[in-house]
């Protein structure tokens, strides 16, 4: 069943515009005929009277079709507290970039009562790549995400909530759904605008360490290439280390830049977390996250989650060079990158480095 099989949202926007035009027309007519009227008589007559009637009709039409939109969205996505749905305000997005510690953070959050984690749905990539990469110059009415934003943002919202309801029925109406979406962060501005009630975590890591992690994962015997070989029967494309560093850093800049844009514009509950702080004081940083997001929890449950997923408790055979869990050592880029590679990263990400790491590594 299509989310919007008719043009109700478009008619609402058109009705609002017609309502505004009619209201301005009434004001102009009254301004053009300021003469006082005898007591007990109406100022509305002639052309102005016709405009007032149109104004009332437009108001009724907008109200009627607006109610239809809300009813349709609630019915289709199961939102608004209906059984089987997730409240938009109970969605927690983790945005930022790949290789910033989002897997670790999501794993700790998943241990907590009432928390469900959805890993990498790439819904942000679905909308973000189209809007910001494939067609950034197309904003006209023919473009699927063009024209008045009010005509398509409700559809983005409905799509996300309906897919959540269908794909993650385990996320109950009383719990929290943590959406780990670093690789979909390019679409963060659209998602947070469509779902302003939801909560947001902006996870930041030194881009030099991020580049070093990408460089390690591009090696021939890395965890990433082993996974590709198992799935496709071939390893990833061979690229020079300098190319890997530059390409991954440009990707980091775009993802983190859009995530930061969404964070700055979001007026709801949000928190900015640096990986380095999470690593240095995991329990304290997790407490700060939950305080900022205004999510109640038991401290003993948080302590157990932090302890279970600490670096020290990861089996030794799962850690090290070429593995998913590599170093967890902030500042290790000094050993992993050449001076030329460091210069490349610092040049590309200079604005983010100045904002988040003004004094170098803490």
Buried (B, 14 or more C-beta within 10 A) or exposed (E): EEBBEEEBBBBBBBBBEBBEEBBEBBEEBEEEEEEEEEEEEEBBEEEBBBBBEBBEBBBEBBEEBBEBBEEBBBEBBBBBEEEEBBBBBBBBBBBBBBBBBBBBBBBBBBBBEBBBBBBBBEBBBBBBBBBBEEBEEEEEEEBEBBBBBEBBBBBBBBBBBBBBBEEBEEBBBEBBBBBBBBBBBBBBBBBBBBBEEBBBBBBBBBBBBBBBBBBBBBBEEBBBBBEBBEEEEEBBEEEEBEEBBBBBBEBBBBBBBBBBBBBEEBEBBBBBBBBBBBBEEBBEBBBBBBEBBEBEBEEEBBEBBBBEBBEEEBEEEEBEEBBBBBBBEBBBBEEBBEEEBBEBBEEBBEEBBEEBBEEEEE
